[in-house]
Amino acid sequence: MIDIRKKMHDITAMVFDYDGVLTDGTILLTPDGDGLRTAYVRDGYALQLAAKKGLHVAIISGGRSPSITRRIEALKIRDLFLGVEDKLSVFQEYITRIQADPAHVLYMGDDIPDYRPMKAAGFPCCPADAAEEIRAVSMYISPFPGGRGCARDVIEQVLKLQGKWMHDDGFLW
C-alpha cells in the first residue's frame, strides 16, 4: 500500500495543468474571439507560497492565452509552458533541467492530455471533477473541483507535511 503522506512529504517539484485545474475549465468567448477564464485566489496564494518555500513550481498547458501568462507571472511562477502539444516531453525536459527525481514530482492534471506526464510523475493527482481516465491513474483525488481549490488542497497538504505552512511566518498575507 502506498503511503500518501510520505509521498507528499518528499515532494520537491509541482507541475500543474492550467485549464481544468487552475480554472474550472470554462472559457467564455468574447465577440472578438478572446477567451475569458476565472482563477481562484486561494489556489494562486498556495502556488506562490510553494515557490517561496523552495519547491519548484511549473505550469504546463495547451492553452496560449496572454491572460495565462499574466496570471502566472503575477504569482512569480517562473516556469510556464504554453501551447504544449506533447506534455510528457515538456515534463521530462523540465524535471531534467531542475534535476528533480521523478519520484518526488507532483503532477496535477484533469484530462487526457495530462495522462502521460501523470504516469511519469511520482505523485499524480487530480481535481474531483477530472476525467475518469485521469482519476484512475491518480494517487490522490482532491475533494475540490478544478478552479475551486484543488491546487490549494494538495499544496497545503504538502507544505504542512514538510513543516513549511505557517511555520515561523506568522500570518502570511
C-alpha positions as CSV (number, residue, x, y, z in Angstrom):
1,M,0.0,0.0,0.0
2,I,1.3,3.5,-0.9
3,D,1.9,5.9,2.0
4,I,0.4,9.1,0.5
5,R,1.6,11.2,3.4
6,K,5.2,10.0,2.8
7,K,4.9,10.7,-0.9
8,M,3.6,14.2,-0.2
9,H,6.3,14.8,2.4
10,D,9.0,14.0,-0.2
11,I,7.7,16.3,-3.0
12,T,10.3,18.7,-4.4
13,A,8.6,19.9,-7.5
14,M,4.9,20.5,-8.5
15,V,3.6,20.7,-12.0
16,F,0.0,21.8,-12.8
17,D,-2.2,21.9,-15.9
18,Y,-3.9,25.2,-16.2
19,D,-7.4,24.8,-17.7
20,G,-9.4,22.4,-15.6
21,V,-7.0,22.5,-12.7
22,L,-6.2,26.2,-12.0
23,T,-9.5,27.2,-13.7
24,D,-12.8,25.4,-13.8
25,G,-12.3,24.6,-17.5
26,T,-14.8,27.1,-18.7
27,I,-13.7,29.6,-21.4
28,L,-16.1,32.5,-22.0
29,L,-15.7,33.7,-25.6
30,T,-16.0,37.4,-26.3
31,P,-17.4,38.6,-29.6
32,D,-13.8,39.3,-30.8
33,G,-12.8,35.7,-30.0
34,D,-10.8,36.2,-26.8
35,G,-11.3,33.7,-24.1
36,L,-12.0,34.7,-20.5
37,R,-11.1,32.4,-17.6
38,T,-11.6,32.7,-13.9
39,A,-8.9,31.9,-11.3
40,Y,-9.3,31.1,-7.7
41,V,-7.4,33.3,-5.3
42,R,-6.7,30.6,-2.8
43,D,-5.1,28.4,-5.5
44,G,-2.9,31.4,-6.5
45,Y,-1.9,32.1,-2.9
46,A,-0.8,28.5,-2.4
47,L,1.1,28.4,-5.7
48,Q,3.2,31.5,-4.9
49,L,3.8,30.3,-1.4
50,A,5.1,26.9,-2.6
51,A,7.6,28.7,-4.8
52,K,8.6,31.0,-1.9
53,K,9.1,28.0,0.3
54,G,11.6,26.4,-2.2
55,L,9.5,24.0,-4.2
56,H,9.9,24.1,-8.0
57,V,6.5,25.0,-9.4
58,A,5.6,24.8,-13.1
59,I,2.6,25.2,-15.3
60,I,2.2,23.1,-18.5
61,S,-0.8,24.0,-20.6
62,G,-2.1,23.5,-24.1
63,G,-3.6,27.0,-23.8
64,R,-1.9,30.0,-25.3
65,S,-3.8,33.0,-23.8
66,P,-1.8,36.1,-22.7
67,S,-4.1,36.1,-19.7
68,I,-2.5,32.8,-18.5
69,T,1.0,34.4,-18.8
70,R,-0.1,37.5,-16.9
71,R,-1.7,35.4,-14.1
72,I,1.3,33.1,-13.6
73,E,3.8,36.0,-13.8
74,A,1.8,37.9,-11.1
75,L,2.2,34.8,-8.9
76,K,6.0,34.9,-9.5
77,I,6.0,31.4,-11.0
78,R,8.9,31.3,-13.4
79,D,8.3,28.0,-15.2
80,L,5.4,28.4,-17.6
81,F,5.0,26.3,-20.8
82,L,2.1,27.3,-23.0
83,G,0.8,25.9,-26.3
84,V,2.2,22.5,-25.4
85,E,1.0,19.6,-27.5
86,D,3.3,16.9,-26.0
87,K,3.1,17.5,-22.3
88,L,5.2,14.4,-21.5
89,S,8.3,15.6,-23.3
90,V,8.0,19.1,-21.8
91,F,7.5,17.5,-18.3
92,Q,10.6,15.3,-18.8
93,E,12.7,18.2,-20.1
94,Y,11.6,20.3,-17.1
95,I,12.4,17.8,-14.4
96,T,15.7,17.0,-16.1
97,R,16.6,20.8,-16.1
98,I,15.7,21.2,-12.4
99,Q,17.4,17.9,-11.6
100,A,14.3,16.5,-9.8
101,D,13.8,12.8,-9.2
102,P,10.5,11.9,-10.9
103,A,9.5,10.0,-7.8
104,H,9.4,13.4,-5.9
105,V,7.4,15.3,-8.5
106,L,3.6,16.0,-8.1
107,Y,1.7,16.4,-11.3
108,M,-1.9,17.6,-11.2
109,G,-4.0,17.2,-14.3
110,D,-7.6,16.8,-15.3
111,D,-7.9,15.4,-18.8
112,I,-6.5,13.1,-21.4
113,P,-3.5,15.4,-22.4
114,D,-2.2,15.0,-18.8
115,Y,-2.4,11.2,-18.8
116,R,1.2,10.5,-20.0
117,P,3.0,13.0,-17.7
118,M,0.9,11.9,-14.8
119,K,2.0,8.3,-15.4
120,A,5.7,9.6,-15.4
121,A,5.3,11.6,-12.2
122,G,5.8,10.1,-8.7
123,F,2.7,11.7,-7.3
124,P,-0.1,12.0,-9.9
125,C,-3.2,13.8,-8.6
126,C,-6.3,15.4,-9.9
127,P,-9.3,17.6,-9.1
128,A,-12.6,16.0,-8.1
129,D,-14.1,16.6,-11.5
130,A,-11.3,15.1,-13.6
131,A,-11.9,12.7,-16.5
132,E,-12.4,9.1,-15.5
133,E,-9.1,8.0,-17.1
134,I,-7.2,10.7,-15.1
135,R,-8.9,9.7,-11.8
136,A,-7.9,6.1,-12.5
137,V,-4.1,6.9,-12.6
138,S,-4.2,9.4,-9.7
139,M,-2.7,8.6,-6.3
140,Y,-4.8,11.4,-4.8
141,I,-8.1,12.9,-5.9
142,S,-8.8,16.2,-4.3
143,P,-12.3,16.7,-3.0
144,F,-12.3,20.1,-4.7
145,P,-13.0,20.6,-8.4
146,G,-10.7,22.3,-10.9
147,G,-10.5,26.1,-10.4
148,R,-12.1,25.9,-6.9
149,G,-9.3,24.8,-4.5
150,C,-7.9,21.6,-5.8
151,A,-4.4,23.1,-6.2
152,R,-4.6,24.8,-2.8
153,D,-5.6,21.4,-1.3
154,V,-2.6,19.5,-2.5
155,I,-0.1,22.3,-2.0
156,E,-1.3,23.0,1.6
157,Q,-1.1,19.3,2.5
158,V,2.5,19.1,1.1
159,L,3.6,22.2,2.8
160,K,2.1,21.2,6.1
161,L,3.8,17.8,6.0
162,Q,7.1,19.5,5.2
163,G,6.7,21.9,8.1
164,K,6.5,24.9,5.7
165,W,2.9,26.0,6.2
166,M,2.5,28.9,8.6
167,H,5.9,27.9,10.0
168,D,7.8,30.9,11.5
169,D,5.9,33.2,9.3
170,G,3.0,34.3,11.5
171,F,0.3,35.5,9.2
172,L,1.4,35.2,5.6
173,W,-0.7,37.9,4.0
